[in-house]
């Protein structure tokens, strides 16, 4: 169970502390960067994080692998382990033949499916991703800082908005 986290502002930086007052992480709003420095490794071992990503065709049209636009600018850090993912289709995806979301390898976050069917074809669709907390074999380990990518096969997507929530923990 994640520890309660306390936040304190310091200029343009938001510091996250555990209940004992130990620094867990720092978010720099100027550089839009989440810092999980090694000095906080012991303190963040029992904390899970959730990152939110968005893909919007009107901002980032895609033909091939296109990174999702991270809201607030954070990438998942190296050594992060994704334990769950949920996707919300805000606006139905159109065009293309198949779409998927990947982080490290094919179909590791949201499996490929025809854009003409579920989950891509209808707005307000909520989908549980491939990694699920109760099945460690589905978890995804990030080798170097990265962000999920929206993928389309064969032809370009022509519309759509997708919000992705990724829950992750640090392995060290």
Helices and strands as residue ranges (DSSP letters): E 6-10, E 13-17, E 23-28, E 33-35, G 38-40, H 41-44, E 49-56, E 66-67, E 69-70, G 71-73, E 80-95, E 98-102, E 110-114, E 125-128, G 136-138, E 140-141, E 149-153, E 157-170
